[in-house]
């Protein structure tokens, strides 16, 4: 089971931009974890003998990678 853990330090002296950068860093990393999990799921589907669904999930994984690359680029511009 995958759990989402969030920690927000409301007493910090971070600026709004620093808070946005921190959230974006978290999201990029979190998305990468989910993408990796989907890749493993796809392989399990392939091992179960369903090549068609494997290909569909891997197409989604590729799109996740592309989206996360865009977010990472946006993060680099924000930081």
C-alpha atoms as one frame of an Amber mdcrd trajectory, in Angstrom:
protein
   0.000   0.000   0.000   1.339   3.410  -0.967   0.934   6.147   1.618   1.169
   9.873   1.006   3.083  11.719   3.695   3.089  15.448   3.753   4.872  17.688
   6.194   4.252  21.383   6.302   6.268  23.577   8.639   4.110  26.630   9.133
   6.627  28.175  11.528   9.370  28.388   8.913  10.554  31.668   7.478  10.358
  30.440   3.885   9.208  32.889   1.268   6.186  32.009  -0.875   8.504  31.210
  -3.800  10.651  28.941  -1.600   7.493  27.137  -0.513   6.455  26.715  -4.162
   9.905  25.376  -5.065   9.762  22.899  -2.182   6.317  21.707  -3.242   7.379
  21.371  -6.869  10.476  19.366  -5.831   8.263  17.084  -3.784   5.793  16.627
  -6.645   8.481  15.869  -9.233  10.005  13.226  -6.962   6.627  11.839  -5.990
   5.552  11.581  -9.631   8.792   9.753 -10.459   8.031   7.219  -7.703   4.550
   6.599  -9.093   5.911   6.253 -12.624   8.412   3.667 -11.400   5.575   1.774
  -9.682   3.577   1.806 -12.931   6.557   0.378 -14.829   6.681  -2.533 -12.384
   2.935  -3.019 -12.705   3.275  -3.101 -16.486   5.947  -5.787 -16.248   3.710
  -7.843 -13.961   0.911  -7.504 -16.516   3.287  -8.626 -19.273   4.436 -11.581
 -17.160   0.754 -12.493 -16.704   0.546 -12.807 -20.487  -1.261  -9.644 -21.485
   0.974  -7.885 -24.004  -1.762  -5.503 -25.174  -2.411  -4.033 -21.728   1.337
  -3.993 -21.038   1.839  -1.821 -24.133  -0.965   0.526 -23.087   0.431   0.967
 -19.568   3.928   1.546 -20.956   2.522   4.212 -23.304   1.052   5.913 -20.231
   4.392   5.556 -18.430   6.112   7.331 -21.323   3.628  10.171 -21.029   4.230
  10.354 -17.281   7.965  10.654 -17.976   7.367  13.439 -20.500   5.085  15.315
 -18.111   7.524  14.988 -15.259  10.355  16.240 -17.496   8.262  19.327 -18.232
   7.625  19.851 -14.513  11.321  19.441 -13.755  12.154  22.073 -16.380   9.563
  24.421 -14.890  11.064  23.792 -11.464  14.535  24.714 -12.709  13.143  28.018
 -13.969  11.312  28.654 -10.704  14.242  27.831  -8.450
